């Protein structure tokens, strides 16, 4: 009887050690998988930042470029872009804040051809309405082609 109990105790002890080994292997395997996944994530993040560096400053997926008081918004390879002209600014602490902005939807090849235009009282509102115009006209152009 004592031998049977000792055998059962030995089997229980063996089972516990096997379970502990399996746990250790699973933990080490999951750690290596996490490390591999984090390396993959680092690579994709660095790829995204390199793409963003090539584009420069963007707003809602379209590039922005500035020359003096004129901001161009949109891809110059597309048929239309936005031309935002800052007409008035006010000094607030150390910053000049745009208080009057002209928004023009212009042809990329010839900036004198204006499709739509308006004036807004802040750069945010100007970009907001202009982004809607630009998105709409570019999707309409693509649907006709």
Secondary structure, 3 states (H helix, E strand, C coil): CHHHHHHHHHHHHHHHHHHHHHHHHHHHHHHHHHHHHHHHHHHHHHHHHHHHHHHCCEECCEEEEEECCEEEECCCCCCEEEEEEEEEEEEECCEEEEEEEEEEEEECCCCCCEEEEEEECCHHHHHHHHHHHHHHHHHHHHHHC
